[in-house]
């Protein structure tokens, strides 16, 4: 019997007693993207699902970059619910890890490895929960569609984007889905919160072109292209873009502030007054990092290109900007805001943009909140707008509302976002069981 067969035969032990073992097995597949090579990991999940009676479908743009879809049949009295997650991970190059990133060691109550949080933990929870439902003969009100995806970390061209563009029929009638990142615990003002993601900013890549006089490198040059570049970068560094109070951000801040004591709650709620927002950031300390990107479009200069000969002063320099736009706003909006700061001398062009809906469908929020409240009565569920991007923006094109729901009860002081993509990415073993139970509870409570 092969090692993989033995792992499959141990499925009952993995799911009912130690669901974290499934996560460890997933981490041990090196799915660093690029190149991804997710098919081995996807095939492992596929074998688990088929051995317990699921009918599965493998859909792939490239044979090394597979996606998996399966269904748990429901009663047909509610629309299908989708669970989806990606198995590719970011690089570990130039990072110093305490334990090897693909060995998935369990040490001091944590599983260490790349993907432990982003997002093989979520995939493990979803797979374990749906197999448990199968084993216990659960028939939910609607079909449960499980999608295991490739390529989320590099644009989703082999994963969600490929499926939505080429196989939209797989997602017919789906209104709600769960994916990354919300459902983890965080602490603000001594209170424990569980933010559930309802919206996200979207990436807008912009190229800025700075021009000036060119000439021989031996000629003294004042106010040339390099000087203009320096002024441009300094302007970006010293100025925030304007404040925007989007519906998702308002929901999040009002929910958190209403559960904080005076004066903390009042101060936090002041972020919703645009004339006070940037002033209040100065009083929030480390917590400002959570809220600043939720109230502004942002840009960071990431790539500079200019000059190709040391004795020639370049007449043009391009700067690629990683822009992040709030829901409901557009590339034209962020470029107009940049021009307010940098003037008309800089030329801007949009390189890439995926829109995200301005409004969120909150129809499943109370169900998810109730599950977390029952699992951890000390926790307070609040809406979350994510400053990063996920596959939610792709599925939104089909009218699907994604909730970030990877439930994890984390210890105070454990910074979820600082640990993702970093060296020593890890997750408490108990958090994997917590999340698996919560997702299984969702399959039981889902009403459409």
C-alpha positions as MATLAB code, in Angstrom:
seq = 'XXXXXXXXXXXXXXXXXXXXXXXXXXXXXXXXXXXXXXXXXXXXXXXXXXXXXXXXXXXXXXXXXXXXXXXXXXXXXXXXXXXXXXXXXXXXXXXXXXXXXXXXXXXXXXXXXXXXXXXXXXXXXXXXXXXXXXXXXXXXXXXXXXXXXXXXXXXXXXXXXXXXXXXXXXXXXXXXXXXXXXXXXXXXXXXXXXXXXXXXXXXXXXXXXXXXXXXXXXXXXXXXXXXXXXXXXXXXXXXXXXXXXXXXXXXXXXXXXXXXXXXXXXXXXXXXXXXXXXXXXXXXXXXXXXXXXXXXXXXXXXXXXXXXXXXXXXXXXXXXXXXXXXXXXXXXXXXXXXXXXXXXXXXXXXXXXXXXXXXXXXXXXXXXXXXXXXXXXXXXXXXXXXXXXXXXXXXXXXXXXXXXXXXXXXXXXXXXXXXXXXXXXXXXXXXXXXXXXXXXXXXXXXXX';
ca = [
       0.000    0.000    0.000;
       1.390    3.399   -0.967;
       1.949    6.207    1.524;
      -0.908    8.137   -0.098;
      -3.265    5.168    0.272;
      -2.371    4.894    3.959;
      -3.127    8.598    4.357;
      -6.499    8.090    2.679;
      -7.317    5.090    4.878;
      -6.594    7.280    7.901;
      -9.219    9.810    6.846;
     -11.505    9.080    9.822;
      -8.680    9.738   12.267;
      -7.750   12.960   10.487;
     -11.248   14.377   10.437;
     -12.809   13.320   13.702;
      -9.839   13.356   16.060;
      -6.993   15.338   14.514;
      -8.123   17.557   11.590;
      -4.804   19.390   11.874;
      -3.114   16.307   10.390;
      -4.874   17.049    7.128;
      -3.374   20.548    7.201;
       0.086   19.096    7.797;
      -0.273   16.824    4.779;
      -1.308   19.780    2.603;
       1.617   21.929    3.750;
       4.058   19.167    2.764;
       3.183   19.725   -0.890;
       5.444   22.548   -2.070;
       3.002   24.654   -4.081;
       5.075   27.835   -4.183;
       3.650   30.139   -6.846;
       5.332   30.579   -9.268;
       5.395   27.905  -10.607;
       2.563   26.579   -8.432;
       2.477   22.920   -9.437;
      -0.695   22.547   -7.385;
      -1.872   19.344   -9.091;
      -0.177   16.968   -6.634;
      -1.887   18.650   -3.692;
      -5.225   18.811   -5.530;
      -4.961   15.108   -6.437;
      -4.351   14.230   -2.792;
      -7.577   16.020   -1.803;
      -9.353   14.433   -4.752;
      -8.384   10.936   -3.565;
      -9.670   11.673   -0.064;
     -12.997   12.880   -1.398;
     -13.477   10.012   -3.849;
     -12.680    7.378   -1.223;
     -15.556    8.592    0.943;
     -18.009    8.666   -1.958;
     -17.833   12.119   -3.552;
     -18.040   12.566   -7.301;
     -15.342   15.032   -8.287;
     -14.387   17.086  -11.338;
     -10.867   18.221  -12.210;
     -10.775   21.351  -14.382;
      -7.458   22.770  -15.553;
      -6.007   25.260  -17.971;
      -2.647   23.558  -17.415;
      -2.170   19.949  -16.284;
       0.209   21.060  -13.515;
      -2.279   23.594  -12.184;
      -5.517   21.763  -11.472;
      -8.740   22.874   -9.815;
     -11.215   20.543   -8.121;
     -14.982   20.828   -7.767;
     -17.302   18.509   -5.856;
     -20.790   18.695   -4.350;
     -22.547   17.454   -1.270;
     -26.130   17.054   -2.452;
     -28.746   18.958   -0.517;
     -32.520   18.917   -0.190;
     -32.998   21.494   -2.934;
     -34.914   23.894   -0.685;
     -32.137   26.527   -0.750;
     -29.617   27.753   -3.337;
     -26.184   26.102   -3.338;
     -23.556   27.353   -0.894;
     -19.940   27.452   -2.073;
     -16.833   26.763    0.006;
     -13.630   27.663   -1.814;
      -9.942   27.995   -1.107;
      -6.591   28.002   -2.863;
      -3.657   25.653   -2.307;
      -0.864   27.728   -3.866;
       1.438   29.630   -1.517;
       3.923   32.484   -1.724;
       7.688   32.064   -1.786;
       9.920   31.425    1.225;
      13.036   32.673   -0.575;
      15.338   34.857    1.583;
      13.335   34.111    4.728;
      14.894   32.612    7.861;
      12.562   29.964    9.269;
      12.829   28.357   12.702;
      11.544   25.089   11.204;
      11.612   24.075    7.515;
       8.584   25.659    5.791;
       7.341   22.485    4.084;
       7.822   19.956    6.898;
       4.715   21.080    8.824;
       6.214   20.399   12.222;
       3.989   20.566   15.281;
       5.897   22.404   18.006;
       4.584   24.088   21.161;
       0.987   23.641   20.109;
       1.473   25.234   16.671;
       1.782   23.824   13.154;
       4.626   25.640   11.395;
       4.822   25.957    7.631;
       4.102   27.958    4.521;
       0.368   28.030    3.978;
      -0.475   27.329    7.613;
      -2.598   30.501    7.543;
      -2.798   31.438    3.852;
      -4.703   29.372    3.157;
      -4.172   25.647    3.475;
      -5.684   25.874    6.946;
      -8.961   27.056    5.414;
      -8.824   24.328    2.774;
      -8.225   21.704    5.465;
     -11.183   23.008    7.479;
     -13.497   22.935    4.464;
     -12.419   19.474    3.295;
     -12.677   18.032    6.803;
     -16.101   19.604    7.368;
     -17.627   18.379    4.098;
     -16.281   14.835    4.589;
     -17.657   14.850    8.139;
     -21.038   15.895    6.708;
     -20.864   13.001    4.264;
     -19.906   10.538    6.982;
     -22.755   11.678    9.239;
     -25.264   11.577    6.365;
     -26.040   15.272    6.676;
     -28.357   16.547    3.932;
     -28.171   20.351    3.975;
     -30.973   22.538    2.664;
     -28.963   23.401   -0.442;
     -26.098   21.733   -2.292;
     -22.655   22.438   -0.841;
     -20.143   23.091   -3.612;
     -16.481   22.739   -2.662;
     -13.917   24.328   -4.995;
     -10.177   23.806   -4.484;
      -8.296   26.386   -6.542;
      -4.864   27.140   -7.971;
      -3.020   30.395   -8.621;
      -4.693   32.839   -6.223;
      -1.323   34.285   -5.233;
      -0.405   35.327   -8.792;
      -3.577   36.592  -10.417;
      -5.910   33.549  -10.472;
      -5.375   33.001  -14.216;
      -5.169   29.203  -13.724;
      -7.716   29.145  -10.925;
     -10.791   31.240  -10.184;
     -10.447   33.447  -13.250;
     -10.148   30.405  -15.526;
     -13.201   28.743  -13.957;
     -15.388   31.853  -14.050;
     -14.462   32.589  -17.676;
     -14.682   29.007  -18.985;
     -16.961   27.060  -16.622;
     -19.498   29.522  -15.174;
     -22.167   26.811  -15.285;
     -20.474   25.167  -12.287;
     -21.562   28.110  -10.140;
     -25.145   28.506  -11.313;
     -27.616   29.817   -8.701;
     -24.916   30.350   -6.052;
     -25.571   33.490   -4.027;
     -23.240   33.035   -1.054;
     -19.752   31.597   -0.587;
     -17.148   31.410    2.139;
     -13.443   31.840    1.512;
     -10.476   33.654    3.044;
      -9.686   35.646    5.315;
     -12.119   36.511    8.115;
     -13.326   34.636   11.161;
     -10.031   34.864   13.060;
      -9.958   36.532   16.480;
      -8.321   39.881   17.169;
      -8.131   42.073   20.256;
      -8.944   45.788   20.410;
      -9.324   47.750   23.644;
      -9.272   44.581   25.717;
     -12.182   43.064   23.780;
     -12.064   39.950   21.580;
     -13.496   40.418   18.101;
     -14.121   38.034   15.223;
     -14.093   40.089   11.987;
     -16.038   38.390    9.190;
     -14.977   39.643    5.776;
     -17.836   41.117    3.730;
     -15.848   43.179    1.202;
     -12.327   43.872    0.020;
     -10.297   46.524   -1.676;
      -9.209   45.731   -5.189;
      -5.800   46.025   -6.805;
      -5.315   48.759   -9.374;
      -1.857   48.730  -10.916;
      -0.874   52.110  -12.307;
       2.140   53.309  -14.284;
       3.315   56.851  -13.625;
       5.613   58.489  -16.184;
       7.897   61.307  -15.075;
       9.646   63.389  -17.734;
      12.322   66.060  -17.897;
      15.214   67.314  -20.014;
      17.757   64.724  -21.136;
      21.365   65.188  -22.088;
      25.013   64.262  -21.547;
      25.959   63.007  -18.112;
      28.825   65.497  -17.926;
      26.420   68.456  -18.111;
      25.139   69.834  -14.781;
      21.414   69.198  -14.638;
      18.974   71.001  -12.357;
      15.283   70.118  -12.164;
      15.857   67.140  -14.452;
      13.933   63.884  -14.636;
      15.679   62.421  -11.596;
      14.843   65.476   -9.520;
      11.236   65.285  -10.689;
      11.201   61.624   -9.705;
      12.477   62.494   -6.233;
       9.770   65.123   -5.765;
       7.117   62.702   -7.021;
       8.120   59.932   -4.590;
       8.356   62.417   -1.737;
       4.839   63.692   -2.487;
       3.482   60.136   -2.355;
       5.304   59.504    0.922;
       4.093   62.628    2.724;
       0.447   62.758    1.633;
      -2.500   60.464    2.224;
      -5.174   60.189   -0.437;
      -8.616   61.561    0.568;
     -10.846   59.893    3.141;
     -13.760   57.734    1.920;
     -16.431   56.308    4.220;
     -17.706   53.257    2.338;
     -20.730   51.258    3.568;
     -18.550   48.256    4.501;
     -16.089   50.374    6.483;
     -18.914   52.185    8.270;
     -20.459   48.854    9.308;
     -17.117   47.605   10.617;
     -16.148   50.696   12.629;
     -19.623   51.212   14.077;
     -19.764   47.555   15.178;
     -16.360   47.702   16.887;
     -16.804   51.142   18.475;
     -20.226   50.241   19.901;
     -18.609   47.409   21.858;
     -15.745   49.460   23.321;
     -15.964   51.424   26.581;
     -15.946   55.225   26.716;
     -13.889   57.056   25.514;
     -12.296   54.404   23.265;
     -15.502   53.721   21.381;
     -16.202   57.414   20.851;
     -12.678   58.044   19.553;
     -12.815   55.117   17.147;
     -16.237   56.171   15.875;
     -14.713   59.586   15.122;
     -12.885   57.941   12.217;
     -16.205   58.160   10.369;
     -16.028   61.963   10.397;
     -13.777   62.779    7.403;
     -12.444   66.021    8.910;
     -11.283   64.077   11.995;
     -10.146   60.795   10.434;
      -6.468   61.537    9.859;
      -6.167   63.368   13.185;
      -7.569   60.396   15.116;
      -5.071   58.033   13.486;
      -2.371   59.754   15.539;
      -4.115   58.654   18.761;
      -4.668   54.999   17.854;
      -1.078   53.771   18.094;
      -0.577   50.333   16.540;
      -4.308   49.972   15.873;
      -4.084   52.707   13.238;
      -2.541   50.163   10.835;
      -5.827   48.207   10.783;
      -8.033   51.172    9.910;
      -5.986   53.529    7.737;
      -6.220   51.461    4.511;
      -9.956   50.961    5.060;
     -10.606   54.697    4.826;
      -8.343   55.651    1.933;
      -7.320   54.484   -1.482;
      -3.601   53.751   -1.241;
      -0.592   53.519   -3.537;
       2.932   52.255   -3.075;
       5.732   52.720   -5.582;
       7.201   49.276   -6.277;
       9.119   49.320   -9.588;
      11.211   52.142  -11.083;
      12.573   52.052  -14.637;
      14.713   54.750  -16.203;
      18.022   55.270  -17.913;
      20.090   52.662  -19.729;
      23.477   54.333  -20.038;
      25.488   55.830  -17.211;
      26.596   58.899  -19.175;
      23.148   59.785  -20.543;
      20.623   61.741  -18.465;
      17.268   60.058  -19.084;
      14.345   62.079  -20.334;
      11.726   59.660  -19.005;
      11.327   57.465  -15.935;
       8.377   55.164  -15.208;
       7.210   54.187  -11.747;
       4.807   51.273  -11.266;
       2.380   51.830   -8.420;
       0.505   49.152   -6.485;
      -2.798   50.938   -5.940;
      -5.588   49.565   -3.752;
      -9.089   50.946   -4.335;
     -12.040   50.863   -1.971;
     -15.268   49.155   -3.123;
     -17.361   51.305   -5.417;
     -14.477   53.516   -6.574;
     -12.632   53.314   -9.888;
      -9.177   53.824  -11.435;
     -10.317   57.267  -12.603;
     -11.035   58.162   -8.976;
      -7.615   57.171   -7.644;
      -5.777   58.814  -10.556;
      -7.701   62.047   -9.930;
      -6.643   61.857   -6.275;
      -3.021   61.325   -7.273;
      -3.145   64.370   -9.535;
      -4.347   66.468   -6.593;
      -1.068   65.594   -4.870;
       1.429   65.452   -7.725;
      -0.039   67.891  -10.248;
      -0.419   67.494  -13.990;
       3.234   66.908  -14.880;
       3.036   63.192  -14.152;
       1.261   60.987  -16.682;
      -0.791   58.055  -15.321;
      -2.117   54.940  -17.032;
      -4.011   51.959  -15.607;
      -2.271   48.614  -16.122;
      -4.710   46.250  -14.370;
      -7.940   46.531  -12.433;
     -10.657   44.174  -11.152;
     -13.786   45.999   -9.918;
     -15.525   45.076   -6.678;
     -19.205   45.788   -5.857;
     -19.962   48.929   -3.865;
     -22.531   47.169   -1.655;
     -22.321   43.884    0.252;
     -25.130   41.334    0.541;
     -25.377   40.816    4.313;
     -27.922   37.974    4.130;
     -25.607   35.295    5.573;
     -23.822   37.463    8.118;
     -26.120   36.761   11.082;
     -25.788   33.001   10.559;
     -21.995   33.201   10.576;
     -22.010   35.553   13.550;
     -24.269   33.221   15.494;
     -21.979   30.252   14.860;
     -18.982   32.150   16.237;
     -20.942   33.451   19.231;
     -21.965   29.909   20.170;
     -18.397   28.626   19.691;
     -16.835   31.447   21.728;
     -19.298   33.489   23.825;
     -16.550   35.982   24.700;
     -16.069   36.920   21.050;
     -17.905   39.687   19.217;
     -18.511   39.256   15.486;
     -18.078   42.369   13.322;
     -17.988   42.995    9.560;
     -14.545   43.294    7.939;
     -13.338   45.016    4.802;
     -10.033   43.474    3.725;
      -7.239   45.802    2.538;
      -5.851   43.046    0.308;
      -7.429   41.040   -2.515;
      -8.729   37.481   -2.745;
     -10.593   35.368   -5.286;
     -13.779   37.018   -4.010;
     -13.367   39.745   -6.627;
     -13.438   37.094   -9.379;
     -16.542   35.298   -8.130;
     -18.262   38.664   -7.597;
     -18.511   38.871  -11.390;
     -21.067   36.052  -11.167;
     -23.037   37.888   -8.483;
     -21.626   35.740   -5.663;
     -21.155   37.373   -2.260;
     -18.115   35.923   -0.506;
     -17.695   36.014    3.239;
     -14.174   35.604    4.572;
     -14.791   32.823    7.092;
     -11.819   30.740    8.245;
     -12.722   30.632   11.953;
      -9.737   30.635   14.309;
      -9.600   31.380   18.016;
      -6.114   32.860   18.294;
      -4.163   33.787   21.432;
      -3.929   37.428   22.459;
      -0.788   38.949   20.944;
      -0.787   36.696   17.883;
      -0.859   39.038   14.879;
      -2.664   37.273   12.055;
      -1.662   39.589    9.223;
       1.960   40.003   10.287;
       2.347   36.204   10.280;
       0.858   35.620    6.809;
       3.499   35.485    4.029;
       6.248   35.895    6.631;
       8.876   33.540    7.987;
       7.550   31.206   10.697;
       3.963   31.232    9.448;
       2.063   29.033   11.883;
      -1.335   28.260   13.360;
      -2.431   26.844   16.729;
      -3.462   23.207   16.418;
      -6.645   23.931   18.357;
      -7.584   26.661   15.861;
      -7.853   24.107   13.055;
     -10.374   22.041   15.025;
     -12.245   25.221   15.998;
     -12.587   26.242   12.360;
     -13.579   22.776   11.179;
     -16.374   22.605   13.759;
     -17.597   26.094   12.817;
     -17.761   25.313    9.091;
     -19.529   22.016    9.789;
     -22.036   23.976   11.866;
     -22.575   26.288    8.880;
     -23.451   23.296    6.699;
     -26.096   22.330    9.258;
     -27.533   25.839    9.740;
     -27.427   27.112    6.158;
     -30.883   28.194    4.959;
     -30.037   30.151    1.806;
];
